[in-house]
Amino acid sequence: MVHCPNCSLKDLGKIGSSQYYCWRCCIEIVLQGEHLSVFEVEEDGSLSSLDDLFSAEERRIVTEENPQLIQKASGR
């Protein structure tokens, strides 16, 4: 299961084969290999990268018996 790297919400909407949407933060999350890319959806529908706001560790997919899980550095 993929968690939002911003708010740790577990119930993300799936909008593509490797794309998810956080309903709480209104951000799009894309799985790219072992890392997540995070985007803000602009008013015109374009995407702006938010990757610079999160460390590589915060965007890393951690596997524990193979579930996809992202944990914030704060430990949430």
DRENMAR-603188 format. One record per residue: x, z, y of N, C-alpha, C, O, CB in turn; residue in one letter. Coordinates in nm, 4 decimals. Glycine has a CB too. Example, Ala and Ser with C-alpha at 12.3 -4.5 7.8 and 13.67 -1.06 7.14 Angstrom:
2
+----------+----------+----------+----------+----------+----------+----------+----------+----------+----------+----------+----------+----------+----------+----------+------+
|       nx |       nz |       ny |      cax |      caz |      cay |       cx |       cz |       cy |       ox |       oz |       oy |      cbx |      cbz |      cby | type |
+----------+----------+----------+----------+----------+----------+----------+----------+----------+----------+----------+----------+----------+----------+----------+------+
|   1.3190 |   0.7800 |  -0.5690 |   1.2300 |   0.7800 |  -0.4500 |   1.3200 |   0.7800 |  -0.3300 |   1.4236 |   0.8465 |  -0.3319 |   1.1308 |   0.9046 |  -0.4473 |    A |
|   1.2850 |   0.7080 |  -0.2250 |   1.3670 |   0.7140 |  -0.1060 |   1.2900 |   0.7870 |   0.0030 |   1.3409 |   0.8039 |   0.1138 |   1.4084 |   0.5725 |  -0.0598 |    S |
+----------+----------+----------+----------+----------+----------+----------+----------+----------+----------+----------+----------+----------+----------+----------+------+
//
This chain:
76
+----------+----------+----------+----------+----------+----------+----------+----------+----------+----------+----------+----------+----------+----------+----------+------+
|       nx |       nz |       ny |      cax |      caz |      cay |       cx |       cz |       cy |       ox |       oz |       oy |      cbx |      cbz |      cby | type |
+----------+----------+----------+----------+----------+----------+----------+----------+----------+----------+----------+----------+----------+----------+----------+------+
|   0.0852 |   0.0000 |  -0.1176 |   0.0000 |   0.0000 |   0.0000 |   0.0898 |   0.0000 |   0.1239 |   0.1917 |   0.0689 |   0.1279 |  -0.0970 |   0.1231 |  -0.0002 |    M |
|   0.0519 |  -0.0755 |   0.2213 |   0.1269 |  -0.0840 |   0.3459 |   0.0666 |   0.0129 |   0.4466 |  -0.0553 |   0.0198 |   0.4623 |   0.1268 |  -0.2289 |   0.4016 |    V |
|   0.1527 |   0.0875 |   0.5144 |   0.1096 |   0.1792 |   0.6192 |   0.1502 |   0.1214 |   0.7531 |   0.2514 |   0.0519 |   0.7625 |   0.1701 |   0.3211 |   0.5992 |    H |
|   0.0733 |   0.1490 |   0.8562 |   0.1080 |   0.1070 |   0.9914 |   0.2326 |   0.1835 |   1.0363 |   0.2357 |   0.3062 |   1.0266 |  -0.0109 |   0.1310 |   1.0899 |    C |
|   0.3361 |   0.1132 |   1.0855 |   0.4570 |   0.1836 |   1.1297 |   0.4362 |   0.2624 |   1.2584 |   0.5198 |   0.3453 |   1.2944 |   0.5695 |   0.0850 |   1.1492 |    P |
|   0.3264 |   0.2376 |   1.3276 |   0.2994 |   0.3062 |   1.4540 |   0.2175 |   0.4333 |   1.4345 |   0.2556 |   0.5397 |   1.4835 |   0.2269 |   0.2132 |   1.5490 |    N |
|   0.1064 |   0.4233 |   1.3640 |   0.0162 |   0.5386 |   1.3505 |   0.0028 |   0.5896 |   1.2069 |  -0.0645 |   0.6900 |   1.1836 |  -0.1202 |   0.5021 |   1.4028 |    C |
|   0.0654 |   0.5226 |   1.1113 |   0.0628 |   0.5577 |   0.9689 |  -0.0734 |   0.5387 |   0.9033 |  -0.0979 |   0.5935 |   0.7957 |   0.1058 |   0.6999 |   0.9516 |    S |
|  -0.1625 |   0.4621 |   0.9661 |  -0.2921 |   0.4329 |   0.9060 |  -0.2710 |   0.3581 |   0.7752 |  -0.1908 |   0.2649 |   0.7694 |  -0.3811 |   0.3506 |   1.0027 |    L |
|  -0.3420 |   0.3977 |   0.6707 |  -0.3270 |   0.3365 |   0.5394 |  -0.4272 |   0.2237 |   0.5169 |  -0.4011 |   0.1336 |   0.4372 |  -0.3426 |   0.4414 |   0.4314 |    K |
|  -0.5396 |   0.2269 |   0.5845 |  -0.6469 |   0.1307 |   0.5623 |  -0.6330 |   0.0123 |   0.6582 |  -0.7075 |   0.0008 |   0.7555 |  -0.7845 |   0.1982 |   0.5796 |    D |
|  -0.5364 |  -0.0756 |   0.6292 |  -0.5138 |  -0.1923 |   0.7135 |  -0.5989 |  -0.3085 |   0.6648 |  -0.6276 |  -0.3200 |   0.5456 |  -0.3648 |  -0.2311 |   0.7146 |    L |
|  -0.6390 |  -0.3947 |   0.7579 |  -0.7125 |  -0.5141 |   0.7204 |  -0.6160 |  -0.6240 |   0.6807 |  -0.5163 |  -0.6466 |   0.7492 |  -0.8028 |  -0.5606 |   0.8349 |    G |
|  -0.6438 |  -0.6921 |   0.5716 |  -0.5582 |  -0.8015 |   0.5267 |  -0.6108 |  -0.9298 |   0.5900 |  -0.7270 |  -0.9659 |   0.5711 |  -0.5550 |  -0.8120 |   0.3694 |    K |
|  -0.5243 |  -0.9990 |   0.6659 |  -0.5677 |  -1.1199 |   0.7360 |  -0.4943 |  -1.2446 |   0.6868 |  -0.5213 |  -1.3545 |   0.7353 |  -0.5463 |  -1.1036 |   0.8856 |    I |
|  -0.4041 |  -1.2300 |   0.5935 |  -0.3301 |  -1.3413 |   0.5353 |  -0.2574 |  -1.2941 |   0.4113 |  -0.2683 |  -1.1777 |   0.3727 |  -0.2310 |  -1.4012 |   0.6367 |    G |
|  -0.1825 |  -1.3852 |   0.3482 |  -0.1159 |  -1.3488 |   0.2227 |  -0.0144 |  -1.2363 |   0.2412 |   0.0046 |  -1.1555 |   0.1503 |  -0.0467 |  -1.4704 |   0.1636 |    S |
|   0.0506 |  -1.2295 |   0.3561 |   0.1446 |  -1.1208 |   0.3832 |   0.1251 |  -1.0660 |   0.5240 |   0.2190 |  -1.0156 |   0.5856 |   0.2892 |  -1.1689 |   0.3649 |    S |
|   0.0031 |  -1.0762 |   0.5739 |  -0.0283 |  -1.0317 |   0.7097 |  -0.1393 |  -0.9271 |   0.7062 |  -0.2381 |  -0.9410 |   0.6341 |  -0.0698 |  -1.1514 |   0.7983 |    Q |
|  -0.1201 |  -0.8216 |   0.7864 |  -0.2161 |  -0.7122 |   0.7934 |  -0.2456 |  -0.6809 |   0.9396 |  -0.1682 |  -0.7157 |   1.0288 |  -0.1628 |  -0.5864 |   0.7195 |    Y |
|  -0.3595 |  -0.6142 |   0.9630 |  -0.3994 |  -0.5775 |   1.0989 |  -0.4365 |  -0.4306 |   1.0999 |  -0.5158 |  -0.3851 |   1.0174 |  -0.5181 |  -0.6651 |   1.1492 |    Y |
|  -0.3786 |  -0.3558 |   1.1945 |  -0.4131 |  -0.2147 |   1.2099 |  -0.5283 |  -0.2038 |   1.3084 |  -0.5153 |  -0.2401 |   1.4254 |  -0.2904 |  -0.1308 |   1.2579 |    C |
|  -0.6394 |  -0.1543 |   1.2606 |  -0.7592 |  -0.1427 |   1.3440 |  -0.7449 |  -0.0333 |   1.4490 |  -0.8105 |  -0.0397 |   1.5530 |  -0.8812 |  -0.1150 |   1.2572 |    W |
|  -0.6620 |   0.0656 |   1.4250 |  -0.6433 |   0.1741 |   1.5210 |  -0.5509 |   0.1313 |   1.6360 |  -0.5797 |   0.1591 |   1.7524 |  -0.5858 |   0.2980 |   1.4502 |    R |
|  -0.4417 |   0.0645 |   1.6038 |  -0.3413 |   0.0262 |   1.7051 |  -0.3617 |  -0.1145 |   1.7601 |  -0.3060 |  -0.1501 |   1.8639 |  -0.2024 |   0.0362 |   1.6460 |    C |
|  -0.4421 |  -0.1941 |   1.6898 |  -0.4642 |  -0.3345 |   1.7269 |  -0.3334 |  -0.4134 |   1.7255 |  -0.3049 |  -0.4898 |   1.8176 |  -0.5293 |  -0.3436 |   1.8658 |    C |
|  -0.2536 |  -0.3935 |   1.6187 |  -0.1298 |  -0.4686 |   1.6019 |  -0.1334 |  -0.5423 |   1.4687 |  -0.2012 |  -0.5010 |   1.3747 |  -0.0064 |  -0.3750 |   1.6096 |    I |
|  -0.0592 |  -0.6519 |   1.4630 |  -0.0474 |  -0.7300 |   1.3408 |   0.0856 |  -0.6964 |   1.2740 |   0.1882 |  -0.6831 |   1.3408 |  -0.0582 |  -0.8827 |   1.3702 |    E |
|   0.0827 |  -0.6829 |   1.1431 |   0.2006 |  -0.6457 |   1.0656 |   0.2238 |  -0.7547 |   0.9623 |   0.1335 |  -0.7898 |   0.8863 |   0.1833 |  -0.5052 |   0.9974 |    I |
|   0.3460 |  -0.8083 |   0.9601 |   0.3799 |  -0.9162 |   0.8683 |   0.4912 |  -0.8691 |   0.7756 |   0.5944 |  -0.8200 |   0.8214 |   0.4225 |  -1.0441 |   0.9455 |    V |
|   0.4700 |  -0.8841 |   0.6455 |   0.5716 |  -0.8494 |   0.5467 |   0.6716 |  -0.9642 |   0.5385 |   0.6335 |  -1.0787 |   0.5140 |   0.5076 |  -0.8202 |   0.4069 |    L |
|   0.7991 |  -0.9334 |   0.5589 |   0.9056 |  -1.0334 |   0.5516 |   1.0185 |  -0.9760 |   0.4683 |   1.1049 |  -0.9048 |   0.5195 |   0.9561 |  -1.0744 |   0.6940 |    Q |
|   1.0174 |  -1.0070 |   0.3401 |   1.1187 |  -0.9530 |   0.2502 |   1.1037 |  -0.8025 |   0.2375 |   0.9979 |  -0.7533 |   0.1982 |   1.2591 |  -0.9884 |   0.2997 |    G |
|   1.2097 |  -0.7288 |   0.2706 |   1.2073 |  -0.5827 |   0.2611 |   1.1738 |  -0.5159 |   0.3933 |   1.1807 |  -0.3934 |   0.4035 |   1.3403 |  -0.5321 |   0.2119 |    E |
|   1.1378 |  -0.5932 |   0.4945 |   1.1066 |  -0.5377 |   0.6249 |   0.9712 |  -0.5871 |   0.6755 |   0.9193 |  -0.6897 |   0.6315 |   1.2161 |  -0.5731 |   0.7245 |    H |
|   0.9171 |  -0.5120 |   0.7676 |   0.7934 |  -0.5490 |   0.8356 |   0.8282 |  -0.6018 |   0.9744 |   0.9230 |  -0.5554 |   1.0377 |   0.6953 |  -0.4278 |   0.8446 |    L |
|   0.7516 |  -0.6975 |   1.0199 |   0.7586 |  -0.7385 |   1.1597 |   0.6264 |  -0.6977 |   1.2225 |   0.5206 |  -0.7126 |   1.1614 |   0.7857 |  -0.8940 |   1.1752 |    S |
|   0.6328 |  -0.6462 |   1.3444 |   0.5152 |  -0.5919 |   1.4114 |   0.4895 |  -0.6726 |   1.5375 |   0.5816 |  -0.7006 |   1.6142 |   0.5336 |  -0.4411 |   1.4446 |    V |
|   0.3633 |  -0.7099 |   1.5586 |   0.3266 |  -0.7930 |   1.6723 |   0.2049 |  -0.7370 |   1.7443 |   0.1152 |  -0.6797 |   1.6825 |   0.2995 |  -0.9359 |   1.6270 |    F |
|   0.2033 |  -0.7542 |   1.8746 |   0.0858 |  -0.7247 |   1.9558 |   0.0096 |  -0.8555 |   1.9725 |   0.0693 |  -0.9598 |   1.9996 |   0.1250 |  -0.6619 |   2.0957 |    E |
|  -0.1217 |  -0.8499 |   1.9563 |  -0.2046 |  -0.9680 |   1.9752 |  -0.2463 |  -0.9720 |   2.1220 |  -0.3145 |  -0.8820 |   2.1711 |  -0.3296 |  -0.9666 |   1.8797 |    V |
|  -0.2041 |  -1.0779 |   2.1909 |  -0.2344 |  -1.0933 |   2.3333 |  -0.3779 |  -1.1433 |   2.3523 |  -0.4419 |  -1.1862 |   2.2563 |  -0.1342 |  -1.1908 |   2.4000 |    E |
|  -0.4279 |  -1.1377 |   2.4749 |  -0.5644 |  -1.1808 |   2.5052 |  -0.5914 |  -1.3254 |   2.4661 |  -0.7025 |  -1.3597 |   2.4259 |  -0.5921 |  -1.1630 |   2.6517 |    E |
|  -0.4882 |  -1.4111 |   2.4780 |  -0.5062 |  -1.5525 |   2.4451 |  -0.4863 |  -1.5813 |   2.2962 |  -0.4920 |  -1.6970 |   2.2545 |  -0.4099 |  -1.6366 |   2.5263 |    D |
|  -0.4631 |  -1.4774 |   2.2160 |  -0.4458 |  -1.4928 |   2.0726 |  -0.3012 |  -1.5094 |   2.0288 |  -0.2729 |  -1.5103 |   1.9090 |  -0.5240 |  -1.6088 |   2.0263 |    G |
|  -0.2097 |  -1.5224 |   2.1235 |  -0.0684 |  -1.5350 |   2.0878 |  -0.0140 |  -1.3992 |   2.0456 |  -0.0747 |  -1.2956 |   2.0726 |   0.0137 |  -1.5923 |   2.2062 |    S |
|   0.1008 |  -1.4008 |   1.9795 |   0.1619 |  -1.2782 |   1.9305 |   0.2898 |  -1.2487 |   2.0064 |   0.3690 |  -1.3391 |   2.0331 |   0.1901 |  -1.2882 |   1.7807 |    L |
|   0.3101 |  -1.1227 |   2.0412 |   0.4331 |  -1.0766 |   2.1048 |   0.4988 |  -0.9759 |   2.0108 |   0.4351 |  -0.8799 |   1.9672 |   0.4050 |  -1.0131 |   2.2464 |    S |
|   0.6254 |  -0.9982 |   1.9803 |   0.6964 |  -0.9110 |   1.8877 |   0.7129 |  -0.7707 |   1.9458 |   0.7444 |  -0.7533 |   2.0636 |   0.8331 |  -0.9703 |   1.8532 |    S |
|   0.6908 |  -0.6715 |   1.8600 |   0.7124 |  -0.5313 |   1.8945 |   0.8264 |  -0.4725 |   1.8120 |   0.8465 |  -0.3510 |   1.8104 |   0.5838 |  -0.4501 |   1.8730 |    L |
|   0.9010 |  -0.5592 |   1.7433 |   1.0081 |  -0.5116 |   1.6552 |   1.1121 |  -0.4281 |   1.7284 |   1.1715 |  -0.3375 |   1.6700 |   1.0759 |  -0.6287 |   1.5887 |    D |
|   1.1346 |  -0.4581 |   1.8559 |   1.2355 |  -0.3827 |   1.9306 |   1.1923 |  -0.2389 |   1.9588 |   1.2749 |  -0.1572 |   1.9995 |   1.2660 |  -0.4530 |   2.0614 |    D |
|   1.0652 |  -0.2066 |   1.9382 |   1.0161 |  -0.0701 |   1.9592 |   1.0340 |   0.0185 |   1.8370 |   1.0206 |   0.1405 |   1.8459 |   0.8705 |  -0.0733 |   1.9977 |    L |
|   1.0644 |  -0.0426 |   1.7223 |   1.0788 |   0.0302 |   1.5966 |   1.2186 |   0.0066 |   1.5418 |   1.2713 |  -0.1044 |   1.5496 |   0.9708 |  -0.0135 |   1.4936 |    F |
|   1.2782 |   0.1109 |   1.4865 |   1.4098 |   0.0953 |   1.4247 |   1.3959 |   0.0158 |   1.2948 |   1.2863 |   0.0023 |   1.2403 |   1.4753 |   0.2341 |   1.3977 |    S |
|   1.5074 |  -0.0359 |   1.2467 |   1.5063 |  -0.1086 |   1.1201 |   1.4580 |  -0.0176 |   1.0071 |   1.3897 |  -0.0635 |   0.9156 |   1.6467 |  -0.1642 |   1.0882 |    A |
|   1.4931 |   0.1105 |   1.0131 |   1.4494 |   0.2057 |   0.9107 |   1.2981 |   0.2251 |   0.9142 |   1.2351 |   0.2349 |   0.8090 |   1.5200 |   0.3403 |   0.9296 |    E |
|   1.2393 |   0.2309 |   1.0328 |   1.0945 |   0.2469 |   1.0446 |   1.0205 |   0.1244 |   0.9930 |   0.9065 |   0.1352 |   0.9479 |   1.0558 |   0.2736 |   1.1895 |    E |
|   1.0840 |   0.0085 |   0.9992 |   1.0199 |  -0.1150 |   0.9547 |   1.0556 |  -0.1528 |   0.8112 |   1.0099 |  -0.2555 |   0.7610 |   1.0577 |  -0.2276 |   1.0470 |    R |
|   1.1371 |  -0.0703 |   0.7448 |   1.1778 |  -0.0988 |   0.6071 |   1.0671 |  -0.0595 |   0.5112 |   1.0023 |   0.0437 |   0.5290 |   1.3082 |  -0.0247 |   0.5716 |    R |
|   1.0457 |  -0.1412 |   0.4104 |   0.9481 |  -0.1108 |   0.3062 |   1.0197 |  -0.0286 |   0.2006 |   1.1166 |  -0.0741 |   0.1400 |   0.8852 |  -0.2415 |   0.2446 |    I |
|   0.9714 |   0.0922 |   0.1794 |   1.0304 |   0.1836 |   0.0821 |   0.9474 |   0.1753 |  -0.0446 |   0.8252 |   0.1898 |  -0.0406 |   1.0365 |   0.3307 |   0.1367 |    V |
|   1.0131 |   0.1521 |  -0.1564 |   0.9389 |   0.1448 |  -0.2818 |   0.9551 |   0.2752 |  -0.3582 |   1.0664 |   0.3218 |  -0.3825 |   0.9865 |   0.0252 |  -0.3675 |    T |
|   0.8428 |   0.3323 |  -0.3950 |   0.8376 |   0.4504 |  -0.4801 |   0.7467 |   0.4128 |  -0.5957 |   0.6243 |   0.4146 |  -0.5828 |   0.7856 |   0.5794 |  -0.4023 |    E |
|   0.8068 |   0.3790 |  -0.7080 |   0.7328 |   0.3272 |  -0.8217 |   0.6553 |   0.2010 |  -0.7817 |   0.5463 |   0.1750 |  -0.8326 |   0.6369 |   0.4345 |  -0.8768 |    E |
|   0.7130 |   0.1241 |  -0.6907 |   0.6702 |  -0.0081 |  -0.6486 |   0.5575 |  -0.0166 |  -0.5461 |   0.5219 |  -0.1294 |  -0.5118 |   0.6299 |  -0.0807 |  -0.7649 |    N |
|   0.4972 |   0.0907 |  -0.4931 |   0.4031 |   0.0682 |  -0.3840 |   0.4803 |   0.0388 |  -0.2561 |   0.5915 |   0.0883 |  -0.2373 |   0.3098 |   0.1906 |  -0.3648 |    P |
|   0.4223 |  -0.0406 |  -0.1697 |   0.4862 |  -0.0719 |  -0.0421 |   0.4438 |   0.0356 |   0.0569 |   0.3251 |   0.0546 |   0.0833 |   0.4474 |  -0.2163 |   0.0091 |    Q |
|   0.5425 |   0.1053 |   0.1110 |   0.5139 |   0.2198 |   0.1960 |   0.6144 |   0.2228 |   0.3084 |   0.7346 |   0.2114 |   0.2844 |   0.5167 |   0.3518 |   0.1159 |    L |
|   0.5680 |   0.2377 |   0.4291 |   0.6569 |   0.2510 |   0.5439 |   0.6348 |   0.3921 |   0.6000 |   0.5212 |   0.4357 |   0.6189 |   0.6292 |   0.1383 |   0.6537 |    I |
|   0.7436 |   0.4611 |   0.6255 |   0.7343 |   0.5972 |   0.6785 |   0.7993 |   0.6021 |   0.8151 |   0.9061 |   0.5448 |   0.8365 |   0.8007 |   0.6994 |   0.5829 |    Q |
|   0.7354 |   0.6694 |   0.9053 |   0.7921 |   0.6885 |   1.0379 |   0.9084 |   0.7850 |   1.0294 |   0.9139 |   0.8700 |   0.9405 |   0.6859 |   0.7398 |   1.1368 |    K |
|   0.9998 |   0.7714 |   1.1212 |   1.1162 |   0.8602 |   1.1260 |   1.0730 |   1.0049 |   1.1482 |   1.1469 |   1.0974 |   1.1146 |   1.2132 |   0.8163 |   1.2372 |    A |
|   0.9544 |   1.0249 |   1.2042 |   0.9057 |   1.1604 |   1.2293 |   0.8621 |   1.2301 |   1.1001 |   0.8327 |   1.3497 |   1.1006 |   0.7892 |   1.1566 |   1.3281 |    S |
|   0.8583 |   1.1562 |   0.9913 |   0.8230 |   1.2163 |   0.8634 |   0.6761 |   1.2110 |   0.8295 |   0.6348 |   1.2705 |   0.7299 |   0.8667 |   1.3559 |   0.8616 |    G |
|   0.5949 |   1.1421 |   0.9083 |   0.4525 |   1.1325 |   0.8788 |   0.4258 |   1.0327 |   0.7704 |   0.3104 |   1.0118 |   0.7328 |   0.3750 |   1.0956 |   1.0020 |    R |
+----------+----------+----------+----------+----------+----------+----------+----------+----------+----------+----------+----------+----------+----------+----------+------+
//
